[in-house]
Amino acid sequence: MTRVAVQMDPIEGVNPHADTSWLMIQNAQERGFPVWTYDFRTLALENGRLSCRARRTVLKGETVELGGFERLDLHDDVDVILMRQDPPFDMAYVTATYLLEAVHPSTLVVNDPAEVRSAPEKLMVTRWPDLQPPTLISSDIEALEDFHAREGDVVLKPLHGAAGSGVVKLKAVDPNLAALVEIHATGSRDPLVIQKFVPQVSAGDKRILLIEGAPVGAINRVPAKGQVRSNLRVGGTAEAVDLTPRDLEICARIGPELKARGLIFVGIDVIGDVLTEINVTSPTGAQQLKAFTGVDATALMWDAIATRLA
């Protein structure tokens, strides 16, 4: 029997109809696996032993039943840890990956914590520049303004943002770049990402889910009218979509490295024919994919985990 701990944001706030972590837990239950959930802030490392304060978690329809808090030894009391808390990918997030390295791989952490730390969404994708739209990552205003002047319409976004937060489109003649960089700098020392605008985003931003580096399906996220952000959390609408030959080509290029890095459950974003992000922290879209196609990416994830445990 596989014992599972899920590191996630409070499950009481999760949408049971849309959240991928909920579907992961549901699948674990159906396989007879006991599940605990915990907040990463309860992790405690002492004398080389990592523990957390967790609650036994049982899903019943659309509701969740939580037991009392108990201390779990993450070396001995569980077999698999799902790292599913949402970004921001800040130092607290990074520290959690260091702590989880104390137990991985004897306790399997999905995704591999060291590789999660080494693969921020908007940075890992730069390993394949020919698959990307023209992209610059920098804090230097001269470099950012030069890119804007050369590329025309662009999208500006925080390097470690998530769910569409802080993403803006700037037209070729927009004078606001410097002011936006200044605003960003008041709250963060992280660089910004500036990327040539891909007009095909109006037709949707495709989220492709990969298990062990192999694509299992996709959904299309269409931005609301007049908007550039297609993320479901900021008003985008999900619809069914097929994988194109170009999508499969992109997956074939990046898939072997994802698998080799222990990135078992990954979501990539494709707009038109270009790859924009590789999501390894807490990828979403599994519930929508299952609703549209019947393909349950989280069930396939558990199959992959069983193979790794064996």
DOTI-689565 format. One record per residue (C-alpha): x, y, z; residue number from 1; residue in three letters. Coordinates in nm, 3 decimals. Last residue first. Layout:
<batis>
xx: X yy: Y zz: Z k: NUM r: ALA
...
</batis>
This chain:
<batis>
xx: 0.879 yy: -0.073 zz: -0.828 k: 310 r: ALA
xx: 0.846 yy: 0.277 zz: -0.686 k: 309 r: LEU
xx: 0.923 yy: 0.426 zz: -1.029 k: 308 r: ARG
xx: 0.663 yy: 0.206 zz: -1.199 k: 307 r: THR
xx: 0.403 yy: 0.292 zz: -0.936 k: 306 r: ALA
xx: 0.480 yy: 0.663 zz: -0.987 k: 305 r: ILE
xx: 0.420 yy: 0.628 zz: -1.362 k: 304 r: ALA
xx: 0.083 yy: 0.461 zz: -1.299 k: 303 r: ASP
xx: 0.001 yy: 0.738 zz: -1.050 k: 302 r: TRP
xx: 0.078 yy: 0.997 zz: -1.317 k: 301 r: MET
xx: -0.143 yy: 0.813 zz: -1.567 k: 300 r: LEU
xx: -0.428 yy: 0.841 zz: -1.317 k: 299 r: ALA
xx: -0.347 yy: 1.212 zz: -1.284 k: 298 r: THR
xx: -0.358 yy: 1.260 zz: -1.660 k: 297 r: ALA
xx: -0.713 yy: 1.127 zz: -1.675 k: 296 r: ASP
xx: -0.809 yy: 1.111 zz: -2.043 k: 295 r: VAL
xx: -1.189 yy: 1.124 zz: -2.080 k: 294 r: GLY
xx: -1.149 yy: 1.381 zz: -2.355 k: 293 r: THR
xx: -1.323 yy: 1.704 zz: -2.257 k: 292 r: PHE
xx: -1.394 yy: 1.641 zz: -1.887 k: 291 r: ALA
xx: -1.062 yy: 1.463 zz: -1.833 k: 290 r: LYS
xx: -0.869 yy: 1.748 zz: -1.992 k: 289 r: LEU
xx: -1.059 yy: 2.002 zz: -1.782 k: 288 r: GLN
xx: -0.977 yy: 1.814 zz: -1.462 k: 287 r: GLN
xx: -0.610 yy: 1.779 zz: -1.560 k: 286 r: ALA
xx: -0.555 yy: 2.147 zz: -1.645 k: 285 r: GLY
xx: -0.306 yy: 2.250 zz: -1.377 k: 284 r: THR
xx: 0.069 yy: 2.225 zz: -1.324 k: 283 r: PRO
xx: 0.194 yy: 2.264 zz: -0.965 k: 282 r: SER
xx: 0.567 yy: 2.343 zz: -0.975 k: 281 r: THR
xx: 0.680 yy: 2.201 zz: -1.312 k: 280 r: VAL
xx: 0.535 yy: 2.441 zz: -1.570 k: 279 r: ASN
xx: 0.732 yy: 2.477 zz: -1.895 k: 278 r: ILE
xx: 0.650 yy: 2.812 zz: -2.058 k: 277 r: GLU
xx: 0.623 yy: 2.989 zz: -2.397 k: 276 r: THR
xx: 0.662 yy: 2.720 zz: -2.663 k: 275 r: LEU
xx: 0.589 yy: 2.844 zz: -3.014 k: 274 r: VAL
xx: 0.369 yy: 2.723 zz: -3.301 k: 273 r: ASP
xx: 0.051 yy: 2.909 zz: -3.215 k: 272 r: GLY
xx: 0.076 yy: 2.961 zz: -2.842 k: 271 r: ILE
xx: 0.212 yy: 2.660 zz: -2.652 k: 270 r: VAL
xx: 0.218 yy: 2.626 zz: -2.273 k: 269 r: ASP
xx: 0.372 yy: 2.321 zz: -2.107 k: 268 r: ILE
xx: 0.237 yy: 2.124 zz: -1.814 k: 267 r: GLY
xx: 0.453 yy: 1.871 zz: -1.630 k: 266 r: VAL
xx: 0.397 yy: 1.565 zz: -1.411 k: 265 r: PHE
xx: 0.699 yy: 1.332 zz: -1.387 k: 264 r: ILE
xx: 0.982 yy: 1.583 zz: -1.372 k: 263 r: LEU
xx: 1.246 yy: 1.332 zz: -1.262 k: 262 r: GLY
xx: 1.520 yy: 1.514 zz: -1.455 k: 261 r: ARG
xx: 1.560 yy: 1.234 zz: -1.710 k: 260 r: ALA
xx: 1.187 yy: 1.248 zz: -1.782 k: 259 r: LYS
xx: 1.191 yy: 1.623 zz: -1.848 k: 258 r: LEU
xx: 1.504 yy: 1.586 zz: -2.060 k: 257 r: GLU
xx: 1.346 yy: 1.317 zz: -2.278 k: 256 r: PRO
xx: 1.029 yy: 1.524 zz: -2.325 k: 255 r: GLY
xx: 1.181 yy: 1.851 zz: -2.453 k: 254 r: ILE
xx: 1.228 yy: 1.775 zz: -2.823 k: 253 r: ARG
xx: 0.953 yy: 1.515 zz: -2.857 k: 252 r: ALA
xx: 0.709 yy: 1.750 zz: -2.686 k: 251 r: CYS
xx: 0.788 yy: 2.030 zz: -2.932 k: 250 r: ILE
xx: 0.744 yy: 1.795 zz: -3.229 k: 249 r: GLU
xx: 0.416 yy: 1.668 zz: -3.085 k: 248 r: LEU
xx: 0.285 yy: 2.024 zz: -3.059 k: 247 r: ASP
xx: 0.401 yy: 2.093 zz: -3.416 k: 246 r: ARG
xx: 0.216 yy: 1.784 zz: -3.542 k: 245 r: PRO
xx: -0.097 yy: 1.921 zz: -3.372 k: 244 r: THR
xx: -0.248 yy: 1.802 zz: -3.045 k: 243 r: LEU
xx: -0.625 yy: 1.835 zz: -3.045 k: 242 r: ASP
xx: -0.831 yy: 2.093 zz: -2.857 k: 241 r: VAL
xx: -1.123 yy: 2.101 zz: -2.615 k: 240 r: ALA
xx: -1.208 yy: 2.430 zz: -2.449 k: 239 r: GLU
xx: -1.110 yy: 2.616 zz: -2.135 k: 238 r: ALA
xx: -1.213 yy: 2.979 zz: -2.080 k: 237 r: THR
xx: -0.975 yy: 3.247 zz: -1.951 k: 236 r: GLY
xx: -1.099 yy: 3.472 zz: -1.671 k: 235 r: GLY
xx: -0.795 yy: 3.535 zz: -1.455 k: 234 r: VAL
xx: -0.768 yy: 3.196 zz: -1.288 k: 233 r: ARG
xx: -0.818 yy: 3.015 zz: -1.620 k: 232 r: LEU
xx: -0.504 yy: 3.173 zz: -1.764 k: 231 r: ASN
xx: -0.569 yy: 3.330 zz: -2.107 k: 230 r: SER
xx: -0.413 yy: 3.671 zz: -2.050 k: 229 r: ARG
xx: -0.428 yy: 3.908 zz: -2.350 k: 228 r: VAL
xx: -0.776 yy: 4.046 zz: -2.287 k: 227 r: GLN
xx: -1.018 yy: 4.223 zz: -2.521 k: 226 r: GLY
xx: -1.264 yy: 3.937 zz: -2.516 k: 225 r: LYS
xx: -1.174 yy: 3.685 zz: -2.247 k: 224 r: ALA
xx: -0.866 yy: 3.478 zz: -2.319 k: 223 r: PRO
xx: -0.903 yy: 3.124 zz: -2.459 k: 222 r: VAL
xx: -0.736 yy: 2.836 zz: -2.278 k: 221 r: ARG
xx: -0.704 yy: 2.531 zz: -2.505 k: 220 r: ASN
xx: -0.675 yy: 2.190 zz: -2.343 k: 219 r: ILE
xx: -0.417 yy: 1.925 zz: -2.414 k: 218 r: ALA
xx: -0.348 yy: 1.554 zz: -2.403 k: 217 r: GLY
xx: -0.116 yy: 1.276 zz: -2.284 k: 216 r: VAL
xx: 0.218 yy: 1.417 zz: -2.400 k: 215 r: PRO
xx: 0.522 yy: 1.204 zz: -2.304 k: 214 r: ALA
xx: 0.801 yy: 1.342 zz: -2.082 k: 213 r: GLY
xx: 0.730 yy: 1.114 zz: -1.787 k: 212 r: GLU
xx: 0.369 yy: 1.234 zz: -1.798 k: 211 r: ILE
xx: 0.309 yy: 1.542 zz: -2.012 k: 210 r: LEU
xx: 0.015 yy: 1.783 zz: -2.003 k: 209 r: LEU
xx: -0.029 yy: 2.032 zz: -2.286 k: 208 r: ILE
xx: -0.182 yy: 2.372 zz: -2.208 k: 207 r: ARG
xx: -0.267 yy: 2.557 zz: -2.530 k: 206 r: LYS
xx: -0.300 yy: 2.936 zz: -2.520 k: 205 r: ASP
xx: -0.597 yy: 3.042 zz: -2.728 k: 204 r: GLY
xx: -0.723 yy: 3.190 zz: -3.053 k: 203 r: ALA
xx: -0.640 yy: 3.543 zz: -2.933 k: 202 r: SER
xx: -0.297 yy: 3.404 zz: -2.839 k: 201 r: VAL
xx: -0.228 yy: 3.376 zz: -3.214 k: 200 r: GLN
xx: -0.098 yy: 3.734 zz: -3.197 k: 199 r: PRO
xx: 0.233 yy: 3.620 zz: -3.039 k: 198 r: VAL
xx: 0.381 yy: 3.925 zz: -2.868 k: 197 r: PHE
xx: 0.760 yy: 3.923 zz: -2.864 k: 196 r: LYS
xx: 0.871 yy: 3.849 zz: -2.511 k: 195 r: GLN
xx: 0.993 yy: 4.053 zz: -2.217 k: 194 r: ILE
xx: 1.063 yy: 3.862 zz: -1.898 k: 193 r: VAL
xx: 1.146 yy: 4.065 zz: -1.589 k: 192 r: LEU
xx: 1.435 yy: 4.023 zz: -1.348 k: 191 r: PRO
xx: 1.383 yy: 3.963 zz: -0.976 k: 190 r: ASP
xx: 1.460 yy: 4.237 zz: -0.724 k: 189 r: ARG
xx: 1.094 yy: 4.267 zz: -0.631 k: 188 r: SER
xx: 0.840 yy: 4.505 zz: -0.480 k: 187 r: GLY
xx: 0.959 yy: 4.852 zz: -0.581 k: 186 r: THR
xx: 1.138 yy: 4.704 zz: -0.885 k: 185 r: ALA
xx: 0.807 yy: 4.606 zz: -1.050 k: 184 r: HIS
xx: 0.684 yy: 4.966 zz: -1.035 k: 183 r: ILE
xx: 1.012 yy: 5.090 zz: -1.187 k: 182 r: GLU
xx: 0.993 yy: 4.835 zz: -1.469 k: 181 r: VAL
xx: 0.635 yy: 4.944 zz: -1.537 k: 180 r: LEU
xx: 0.742 yy: 5.309 zz: -1.553 k: 179 r: ALA
xx: 1.024 yy: 5.227 zz: -1.798 k: 178 r: ALA
xx: 0.790 yy: 5.029 zz: -2.024 k: 177 r: LEU
xx: 0.515 yy: 5.293 zz: -2.035 k: 176 r: ASN
xx: 0.591 yy: 5.471 zz: -2.365 k: 175 r: PRO
xx: 0.392 yy: 5.229 zz: -2.587 k: 174 r: ASP
xx: 0.505 yy: 5.271 zz: -2.949 k: 173 r: VAL
xx: 0.543 yy: 4.900 zz: -3.031 k: 172 r: ALA
xx: 0.241 yy: 4.801 zz: -2.825 k: 171 r: LYS
xx: 0.289 yy: 4.678 zz: -2.470 k: 170 r: LEU
xx: 0.099 yy: 4.377 zz: -2.336 k: 169 r: LYS
xx: 0.088 yy: 4.318 zz: -1.961 k: 168 r: VAL
xx: 0.133 yy: 4.015 zz: -1.735 k: 167 r: VAL
xx: 0.138 yy: 4.097 zz: -1.362 k: 166 r: GLY
xx: -0.034 yy: 3.778 zz: -1.250 k: 165 r: SER
xx: -0.113 yy: 3.541 zz: -1.538 k: 164 r: GLY
xx: -0.148 yy: 3.236 zz: -1.315 k: 163 r: ALA
xx: 0.211 yy: 3.264 zz: -1.191 k: 162 r: ALA
xx: 0.489 yy: 3.518 zz: -1.151 k: 161 r: GLY
xx: 0.853 yy: 3.418 zz: -1.112 k: 160 r: HIS
xx: 1.001 yy: 3.613 zz: -1.403 k: 159 r: LEU
xx: 0.741 yy: 3.890 zz: -1.381 k: 158 r: PRO
xx: 0.577 yy: 3.958 zz: -1.719 k: 157 r: LYS
xx: 0.608 yy: 4.192 zz: -2.017 k: 156 r: LEU
xx: 0.444 yy: 4.101 zz: -2.349 k: 155 r: VAL
xx: 0.567 yy: 4.266 zz: -2.667 k: 154 r: VAL
xx: 0.448 yy: 4.455 zz: -2.976 k: 153 r: ASP
xx: 0.753 yy: 4.588 zz: -3.162 k: 152 r: GLY
xx: 1.052 yy: 4.350 zz: -3.160 k: 151 r: GLU
xx: 1.348 yy: 4.582 zz: -3.209 k: 150 r: ARG
xx: 1.232 yy: 4.879 zz: -3.000 k: 149 r: ALA
xx: 1.104 yy: 4.653 zz: -2.723 k: 148 r: HIS
xx: 1.434 yy: 4.462 zz: -2.716 k: 147 r: PHE
xx: 1.628 yy: 4.790 zz: -2.689 k: 146 r: ASP
xx: 1.397 yy: 4.908 zz: -2.411 k: 145 r: GLU
xx: 1.453 yy: 4.590 zz: -2.212 k: 144 r: LEU
xx: 1.831 yy: 4.603 zz: -2.259 k: 143 r: ALA
xx: 1.842 yy: 4.967 zz: -2.155 k: 142 r: GLU
xx: 1.612 yy: 4.901 zz: -1.858 k: 141 r: ILE
xx: 1.836 yy: 4.629 zz: -1.720 k: 140 r: ASP
xx: 1.639 yy: 4.387 zz: -1.505 k: 139 r: SER
xx: 1.672 yy: 4.111 zz: -1.763 k: 138 r: SER
xx: 1.515 yy: 3.811 zz: -1.936 k: 137 r: ILE
xx: 1.477 yy: 3.852 zz: -2.313 k: 136 r: LEU
xx: 1.259 yy: 3.646 zz: -2.546 k: 135 r: THR
xx: 1.205 yy: 3.604 zz: -2.921 k: 134 r: PRO
xx: 0.926 yy: 3.343 zz: -2.950 k: 133 r: PRO
xx: 1.041 yy: 3.006 zz: -2.821 k: 132 r: GLN
xx: 1.111 yy: 2.671 zz: -2.991 k: 131 r: LEU
xx: 1.447 yy: 2.788 zz: -3.133 k: 130 r: ASP
xx: 1.547 yy: 2.906 zz: -2.785 k: 129 r: PRO
xx: 1.528 yy: 2.553 zz: -2.640 k: 128 r: TRP
xx: 1.714 yy: 2.584 zz: -2.309 k: 127 r: ARG
xx: 1.516 yy: 2.907 zz: -2.260 k: 126 r: THR
xx: 1.217 yy: 2.696 zz: -2.153 k: 125 r: VAL
xx: 1.387 yy: 2.628 zz: -1.820 k: 124 r: MET
xx: 1.372 yy: 2.997 zz: -1.735 k: 123 r: LEU
xx: 1.004 yy: 3.092 zz: -1.758 k: 122 r: LYS
xx: 0.874 yy: 2.805 zz: -1.550 k: 121 r: GLU
xx: 1.157 yy: 2.788 zz: -1.297 k: 120 r: PRO
xx: 1.353 yy: 2.467 zz: -1.361 k: 119 r: ALA
xx: 1.642 yy: 2.424 zz: -1.120 k: 118 r: SER
xx: 1.426 yy: 2.441 zz: -0.806 k: 117 r: ARG
xx: 1.184 yy: 2.192 zz: -0.956 k: 116 r: VAL
xx: 1.485 yy: 1.978 zz: -1.045 k: 115 r: GLU
xx: 1.608 yy: 1.974 zz: -0.685 k: 114 r: ALA
xx: 1.257 yy: 1.893 zz: -0.560 k: 113 r: PRO
xx: 1.196 yy: 1.597 zz: -0.795 k: 112 r: ASP
xx: 0.830 yy: 1.643 zz: -0.895 k: 111 r: ASN
xx: 0.692 yy: 1.440 zz: -0.734 k: 110 r: VAL
xx: 0.894 yy: 1.344 zz: -0.425 k: 109 r: VAL
xx: 0.968 yy: 0.973 zz: -0.383 k: 108 r: LEU
xx: 1.064 yy: 0.883 zz: -0.027 k: 107 r: THR
xx: 1.401 yy: 0.714 zz: -0.069 k: 106 r: SER
xx: 1.444 yy: 0.970 zz: -0.350 k: 105 r: PRO
xx: 1.410 yy: 1.219 zz: -0.184 k: 104 r: HIS
xx: 1.399 yy: 1.252 zz: 0.196 k: 103 r: VAL
xx: 1.644 yy: 1.534 zz: 0.278 k: 102 r: ALA
xx: 1.583 yy: 1.681 zz: -0.068 k: 101 r: GLU
xx: 1.244 yy: 1.784 zz: 0.068 k: 100 r: LEU
xx: 1.411 yy: 2.049 zz: 0.285 k: 99 r: LEU
xx: 1.596 yy: 2.204 zz: -0.010 k: 98 r: TYR
xx: 1.274 yy: 2.215 zz: -0.213 k: 97 r: THR
xx: 1.094 yy: 2.384 zz: 0.076 k: 96 r: ALA
xx: 1.369 yy: 2.646 zz: 0.085 k: 95 r: THR
xx: 1.300 yy: 2.731 zz: -0.281 k: 94 r: VAL
xx: 0.932 yy: 2.788 zz: -0.206 k: 93 r: TYR
xx: 1.018 yy: 3.011 zz: 0.091 k: 92 r: ALA
xx: 1.274 yy: 3.187 zz: -0.128 k: 91 r: MET
xx: 1.006 yy: 3.275 zz: -0.384 k: 90 r: ASP
xx: 0.837 yy: 3.080 zz: -0.661 k: 89 r: PHE
xx: 0.502 yy: 3.243 zz: -0.605 k: 88 r: PRO
xx: 0.380 yy: 2.968 zz: -0.658 k: 87 r: PRO
xx: 0.114 yy: 2.707 zz: -0.582 k: 86 r: ASP
xx: 0.168 yy: 2.423 zz: -0.339 k: 85 r: GLN
xx: 0.169 yy: 2.085 zz: -0.513 k: 84 r: ARG
xx: 0.477 yy: 1.889 zz: -0.409 k: 83 r: MET
xx: 0.333 yy: 1.536 zz: -0.406 k: 82 r: LEU
xx: 0.512 yy: 1.323 zz: -0.150 k: 81 r: ILE
xx: 0.527 yy: 0.947 zz: -0.198 k: 80 r: VAL
xx: 0.613 yy: 0.655 zz: 0.033 k: 79 r: ASP
xx: 0.495 yy: 0.791 zz: 0.368 k: 78 r: VAL
xx: 0.559 yy: 0.722 zz: 0.738 k: 77 r: ASP
xx: 0.930 yy: 0.637 zz: 0.725 k: 76 r: ASP
xx: 1.132 yy: 0.926 zz: 0.581 k: 75 r: HIS
xx: 0.854 yy: 1.187 zz: 0.593 k: 74 r: LEU
xx: 0.809 yy: 1.135 zz: 0.968 k: 73 r: ASP
xx: 0.453 yy: 1.257 zz: 1.007 k: 72 r: LEU
xx: 0.338 yy: 1.459 zz: 1.309 k: 71 r: ARG
xx: -0.038 yy: 1.456 zz: 1.350 k: 70 r: GLU
xx: -0.306 yy: 1.721 zz: 1.307 k: 69 r: PHE
xx: -0.663 yy: 1.601 zz: 1.345 k: 68 r: GLY
xx: -0.853 yy: 1.441 zz: 1.061 k: 67 r: GLY
xx: -0.992 yy: 1.623 zz: 0.760 k: 66 r: LEU
xx: -1.303 yy: 1.534 zz: 0.561 k: 65 r: GLU
xx: -1.327 yy: 1.703 zz: 0.223 k: 64 r: VAL
xx: -1.643 yy: 1.777 zz: 0.030 k: 63 r: THR
xx: -1.742 yy: 1.755 zz: -0.336 k: 62 r: GLU
xx: -1.797 yy: 1.380 zz: -0.333 k: 61 r: GLY
xx: -1.625 yy: 1.255 zz: -0.021 k: 60 r: LYS
xx: -1.254 yy: 1.328 zz: -0.023 k: 59 r: LEU
xx: -1.057 yy: 1.194 zz: 0.273 k: 58 r: VAL
xx: -0.755 yy: 1.370 zz: 0.419 k: 57 r: THR
xx: -0.548 yy: 1.263 zz: 0.719 k: 56 r: ARG
xx: -0.399 yy: 1.585 zz: 0.853 k: 55 r: ARG
xx: -0.033 yy: 1.683 zz: 0.852 k: 54 r: ALA
xx: 0.235 yy: 1.842 zz: 1.072 k: 53 r: ARG
xx: 0.563 yy: 1.778 zz: 0.897 k: 52 r: CYS
xx: 0.880 yy: 1.577 zz: 0.944 k: 51 r: SER
xx: 1.232 yy: 1.571 zz: 0.805 k: 50 r: LEU
xx: 1.511 yy: 1.384 zz: 0.984 k: 49 r: ARG
xx: 1.874 yy: 1.495 zz: 0.950 k: 48 r: GLY
xx: 1.908 yy: 1.582 zz: 1.317 k: 47 r: ASN
xx: 1.601 yy: 1.804 zz: 1.295 k: 46 r: GLU
xx: 1.424 yy: 1.928 zz: 0.981 k: 45 r: LEU
xx: 1.068 yy: 2.057 zz: 1.031 k: 44 r: ALA
xx: 0.809 yy: 2.114 zz: 0.758 k: 43 r: LEU
xx: 0.499 yy: 2.288 zz: 0.898 k: 42 r: THR
xx: 0.534 yy: 2.587 zz: 0.662 k: 41 r: ARG
xx: 0.496 yy: 2.346 zz: 0.367 k: 40 r: PHE
xx: 0.128 yy: 2.311 zz: 0.458 k: 39 r: ASP
xx: 0.007 yy: 1.953 zz: 0.490 k: 38 r: TYR
xx: -0.220 yy: 1.694 zz: 0.334 k: 37 r: THR
xx: -0.239 yy: 1.325 zz: 0.427 k: 36 r: TRP
xx: -0.352 yy: 1.046 zz: 0.198 k: 35 r: VAL
xx: -0.409 yy: 0.672 zz: 0.254 k: 34 r: PRO
xx: -0.380 yy: 0.484 zz: -0.077 k: 33 r: PHE
xx: -0.666 yy: 0.249 zz: -0.171 k: 32 r: GLY
xx: -0.633 yy: 0.298 zz: -0.546 k: 31 r: ARG
xx: -0.952 yy: 0.504 zz: -0.550 k: 30 r: GLU
xx: -0.802 yy: 0.720 zz: -0.276 k: 29 r: GLN
xx: -0.495 yy: 0.798 zz: -0.487 k: 28 r: ALA
xx: -0.719 yy: 0.890 zz: -0.779 k: 27 r: ASN
xx: -0.917 yy: 1.133 zz: -0.565 k: 26 r: GLN
xx: -0.595 yy: 1.282 zz: -0.431 k: 25 r: ILE
xx: -0.468 yy: 1.352 zz: -0.783 k: 24 r: MET
xx: -0.810 yy: 1.488 zz: -0.883 k: 23 r: LEU
xx: -0.804 yy: 1.734 zz: -0.592 k: 22 r: TRP
xx: -0.449 yy: 1.836 zz: -0.688 k: 21 r: SER
xx: -0.574 yy: 1.917 zz: -1.040 k: 20 r: THR
xx: -0.836 yy: 2.166 zz: -0.921 k: 19 r: ASP
xx: -1.139 yy: 2.231 zz: -1.140 k: 18 r: ALA
xx: -1.452 yy: 2.068 zz: -0.999 k: 17 r: HIS
xx: -1.328 yy: 2.025 zz: -0.641 k: 16 r: PRO
xx: -1.240 yy: 2.398 zz: -0.621 k: 15 r: ASN
xx: -0.976 yy: 2.418 zz: -0.347 k: 14 r: VAL
xx: -1.008 yy: 2.649 zz: -0.046 k: 13 r: GLY
xx: -1.055 yy: 2.369 zz: 0.210 k: 12 r: GLU
xx: -0.745 yy: 2.204 zz: 0.063 k: 11 r: ILE
xx: -0.522 yy: 2.463 zz: 0.227 k: 10 r: PRO
xx: -0.224 yy: 2.519 zz: -0.009 k: 9 r: ASP
xx: -0.035 yy: 2.203 zz: -0.090 k: 8 r: MET
xx: 0.222 yy: 1.947 zz: 0.019 k: 7 r: GLN
xx: 0.046 yy: 1.615 zz: -0.042 k: 6 r: VAL
xx: 0.149 yy: 1.310 zz: 0.163 k: 5 r: ALA
xx: 0.084 yy: 0.963 zz: 0.022 k: 4 r: VAL
xx: 0.114 yy: 0.610 zz: 0.159 k: 3 r: ARG
xx: 0.140 yy: 0.337 zz: -0.105 k: 2 r: THR
xx: 0.000 yy: 0.000 zz: 0.000 k: 1 r: MET
</batis>
